[in-house]
Amino acid sequence: MENNNELSDEQFWKGKIKQHWKAFMVLIIAGACMMIGAIIVFIWFMNISPIGNFGQYSIDFWTLNDVVLFMIFSFLWELLFLSR
């Protein structure tokens, strides 16, 4: 039998979100900005890289090799920026 003093997981997280709503909103806005930035970097990368044939390819021309290479380059660029 469950103790009445214990909250369910849903009630616990609802209470925490209500208590820290400002930080939660900052987290949501930061996540949205990161997604927009990732899309912009992806488009920029396709226009300047040999993987995107310097802007002549679109996504439907990509092979699995191109996708893996892009993920590796993205990871390395992220490490470069985060290590500074």
C-alpha positions as CSV (number, residue, x, y, z in Angstrom):
1,M,0.0,0.0,0.0
2,E,1.2,3.5,-0.9
3,N,1.9,6.1,1.7
4,N,-0.4,9.1,1.4
5,N,2.5,11.5,2.0
6,E,4.3,10.4,-1.2
7,L,3.6,12.2,-4.4
8,S,3.2,10.5,-7.7
9,D,5.9,11.2,-10.3
10,E,3.5,13.4,-12.3
11,Q,2.5,15.5,-9.3
12,F,6.1,15.8,-8.2
13,W,7.3,17.2,-11.6
14,K,4.3,19.5,-12.0
15,G,5.1,21.0,-8.6
16,K,8.8,21.4,-9.6
17,I,7.8,23.1,-12.9
18,K,5.5,25.4,-11.1
19,Q,8.2,26.2,-8.5
20,H,10.9,26.8,-11.1
21,W,8.9,28.1,-14.1
22,K,11.4,30.8,-15.0
23,A,14.3,28.3,-15.4
24,F,12.0,25.9,-17.2
25,M,11.0,28.7,-19.7
26,V,14.7,29.6,-20.2
27,L,15.4,25.9,-20.9
28,I,12.7,25.7,-23.5
29,I,13.8,28.9,-25.2
30,A,17.4,27.8,-25.2
31,G,16.4,24.5,-26.8
32,A,14.4,26.2,-29.5
33,C,17.4,28.6,-30.2
34,M,19.7,25.6,-30.4
35,M,17.4,23.8,-32.9
36,I,17.2,26.9,-35.1
37,G,21.0,27.3,-34.9
38,A,21.5,23.7,-35.9
39,I,19.3,24.1,-39.0
40,I,21.1,27.3,-40.0
41,V,24.5,25.7,-39.5
42,F,23.3,22.7,-41.6
43,I,22.2,24.9,-44.5
44,W,25.4,27.0,-44.2
45,F,27.5,23.8,-44.2
46,M,25.7,22.4,-47.3
47,N,26.5,25.6,-49.2
48,I,30.2,25.8,-48.5
49,S,31.4,22.2,-48.2
50,P,32.5,19.6,-50.7
51,I,29.9,17.3,-49.1
52,G,27.1,19.5,-50.5
53,N,29.1,20.1,-53.7
54,F,29.4,23.7,-52.7
55,G,25.7,24.4,-52.7
56,Q,24.7,22.4,-55.8
57,Y,23.3,19.4,-53.8
58,S,20.1,19.2,-51.7
59,I,19.4,16.7,-49.0
60,D,18.0,14.1,-51.5
61,F,21.5,13.8,-53.1
62,W,23.2,12.7,-49.9
63,T,24.3,9.2,-49.4
64,L,24.8,7.5,-46.0
65,N,28.5,8.2,-46.2
66,D,27.7,11.9,-46.5
67,V,25.4,11.8,-43.5
68,V,28.0,10.1,-41.4
69,L,30.7,12.5,-42.5
70,F,28.5,15.4,-41.7
71,M,27.8,14.0,-38.2
72,I,31.6,13.5,-37.6
73,F,32.4,17.1,-38.8
74,S,29.6,18.5,-36.6
75,F,30.9,16.6,-33.6
76,L,34.4,17.8,-34.2
77,W,33.3,21.5,-34.7
78,E,31.3,21.3,-31.5
79,L,34.3,20.0,-29.6
80,L,36.4,22.8,-31.1
81,F,33.9,25.5,-30.0
82,L,33.4,23.9,-26.5
83,S,37.0,23.5,-25.8
84,R,37.8,27.2,-26.2
